[in-house]
Amino acid sequence: MNIKKQYEKLKMDLFKIGIIAPGRLRTTYLRCGKSNCKCQRAKKQSDKHGPYVFWDRKIDDKLSSMSLKTLEAREIQKWIQNRKKFDQVVEKMKRLGQEIAVMTKSAKLKSG
């Protein structure tokens, strides 16, 4: 497959990706505020409350976290994976674009 066809295929791949979202998901276990709760003496994660899922991302260069329900977390995880695919495709497009530019420049020099 020639380089321009590869580039066109990558463009089509972008359209198939779907919703993209930044950030990452984080799962944690927490202690509550009750002094007599077993979580206050917890040595193992399983003795604390949770698991709780948080979506961490930057908004205006500040870290922002949002707690998620299980179904929300599954959906957002898909969108985060889509963003990773998007980033990979764009990186490939940049490399191919650079190759196309060099080939175009070389062709002009030879014909000029």
C-alpha positions, 0 to 999 in steps of 0.5 A, a space after each residue: 500500500 502506498 504512503 498516501 493510501 495509508 494516510 487515507 486509511 488512517 483518516 477513516 480510522 479516526 471516524 470510527 473511534 467514537 467518543 474520546 475522553 481525557 484522563 484515567 480511572 482510579 480505584 480506591 478504598 476509603 475510611 469513613 469519619 466514624 471513630 468506632 468503624 472497623 475501617 479506622 483500624 483497617 490494615 487491609 484495603 478490604 477492611 475499608 469502604 469501597 471500592 470507589 472509582 474516580 475519574 482523574 483528568 486535568 481541566 485548565 491545568 488543574 487536577 480534577 476528580 469525579 466519583 463514578 458509579 460502576 456503569 459510568 466508569 465502564 463507559 468512560 473507560 471505553 472513551 479513555 481507551 478511544 482517546 488512546 487509539 485516537 492519539 496513536 492514529 494521529 501520531 502515525 498520521 504525523 509520521 506519514 505526513 512528514 514522509 509525504 512532505 519529504 517525498 514531495 520536496 524530493 520530487 520537486 528538486 528532481 524535476 526542477 
